[in-house]
């Protein structure tokens, strides 16, 4: 995640850029695919922190 504090016109526009992998390595070294990402969970957690 990266906090970006300005937009294209260089005006104050704080927002977050987030890259999400479609999987990852397990503890024993095997690749595990992730077929679903719960966007609602992420949205609720970030929304709660912004108030």
Wavefront OBJ file of the C-alpha trace (Angstrom):
o trace
v 0.000 0.000 0.000
v 1.083 3.550 -0.739
v -0.438 6.769 0.543
v -0.659 9.175 -2.372
v -1.280 12.760 -1.239
v -1.962 14.537 -4.527
v -3.789 14.042 -7.795
v -2.817 14.604 -11.404
v -3.287 18.372 -11.063
v -1.004 18.370 -7.939
v -3.834 19.472 -5.644
v -4.331 17.884 -2.208
v -6.107 14.579 -2.802
v -5.064 11.916 -0.263
v -5.829 8.359 -1.367
v -4.323 4.889 -1.115
v -2.973 2.679 -3.893
v -3.050 -1.018 -3.045
v -1.687 -3.995 -5.007
v -3.217 -7.364 -4.216
v -1.685 -10.669 -5.277
v -3.784 -13.508 -6.673
v -2.087 -15.892 -4.283
v 0.924 -16.482 -2.108
v 3.249 -19.095 -0.686
v 2.154 -21.288 2.198
v 4.384 -21.936 5.222
v 5.646 -25.138 3.592
v 6.607 -23.381 0.331
v 3.698 -24.245 -1.963
v 1.869 -21.658 -4.051
v -1.787 -21.140 -3.047
v -4.173 -19.451 -5.479
v -6.668 -16.940 -4.110
v -9.800 -16.959 -6.243
v -11.833 -14.439 -4.223
v -10.948 -11.196 -2.473
v -13.434 -9.776 0.042
v -13.503 -6.124 -1.058
v -16.264 -5.339 1.461
v -13.970 -6.358 4.340
v -11.224 -4.017 3.111
v -13.677 -1.165 2.493
v -15.207 -1.441 5.976
v -11.824 -1.523 7.706
v -10.489 1.530 5.897
v -13.759 3.428 6.250
v -13.739 2.859 10.015
v -10.232 4.322 10.277
v -11.110 7.477 8.317
v -13.718 8.808 10.752
l 1 2 3 4 5 6 7 8 9 10 11 12 13 14 15 16 17 18 19 20 21 22 23 24 25 26 27 28 29 30 31 32 33 34 35 36 37 38 39 40 41 42 43 44 45 46 47 48 49 50 51
